[in-house]
Amino acid sequence: MTDTTANRRVTRPNSNRLARYIKTPKGSVLGLLIVLALTSIIVKHDVKSMDLAIVGAATGFVLDLVVGMFYKKKRFVSDGGIITGLIIGMIVGSFSPLYMVVVATAIAIASKHILKVKRKPIFNPAAVGLLVVYYVFGTEESWWGGLTLLPYAYLVLLVAVGLYISYRVKKLSQVVSYMVSYLVICAVFLLFHGTHMYASFGFQNPLINTALFLAFFMLTDPPTSPGKPRHQIWFGAMAALISAGMYLINPGELAFPFIGLLSANIVKVLQTQWFPSGARHKQKRSERVAIPVK
């Protein structure tokens, strides 16, 4: 056996492992988030945004690692923590101090591990962290990860990446419901209140990019969103109704995307508690297999 053949056999498992991970839903989400971040950073030559993304991802990684060690989990490294921190870093304003990303990510990771029902987080972690730092510290948001700082032509990349992710995580109906509801609400408001200058902004960048980024990468979070398509439709529509409605009524309220999403998260939890999916089916099945006691 030659040395070259031996090296190939040694390195092949690691390369195959990476390839398999990239093909997973979380691997696809993480990889394509990095693609969007690098696109914005390279085109705008914005090193500050790169620092925000790196600090957010590193903070999420470290905090989830600490939590995993504390609870003695078999899998210490959580890609979910990295994704959460990266999303936060890609939303805050480019001139935000780095410690704000750390604070927002820490709040997000804490909410994921504390605010739970049946081991699943109630709220989208990134939305919680960003909402808190917005109200407490007045942190700005640019949603640069949604390519809001780039020309309209880059919207094609955002949509292509987002549709692929929505398909991979099986949340396409939820995304379509959100965006259709969002656009319809803005169109109706513009039709009946044509003098309202903010209604037309809903179709323009940065608001349309913001809505798309939230729909593709936050609304589709599997633990905090419904799994069945019929539930995804009302979930997406509700989040859009609340967020777009808040913006049109009070354009100065910049936290409207998070409030809409978190409100839908609450209703989703209440719906699963009041109408547990498959409970009736399981009960009938248990009755069929029950052994009568003599």
Secondary structure as UniProt FT lines:
FT   HELIX           3..23
FT   HELIX           25..44
FT   HELIX           47..70
FT   TURN            71..72
FT   HELIX           79..89
FT   TURN            90..91
FT   TURN            94..95
FT   HELIX           98..114
FT   STRAND          116..117
FT   TURN            118..119
FT   STRAND          120..121
FT   HELIX           125..137
FT   HELIX           144..146
FT   TURN            147..149
FT   HELIX           152..154
FT   HELIX           155..168
FT   TURN            169..170
FT   HELIX           172..192
FT   TURN            194..195
FT   HELIX           197..201
FT   TURN            202..203
FT   TURN            205..206
FT   HELIX           207..217
FT   TURN            218..220
FT   HELIX           222..224
FT   HELIX           229..249
FT   TURN            251..252
FT   TURN            254..255
FT   HELIX           256..274
FT   TURN            277..278
FT   HELIX           279..289
//
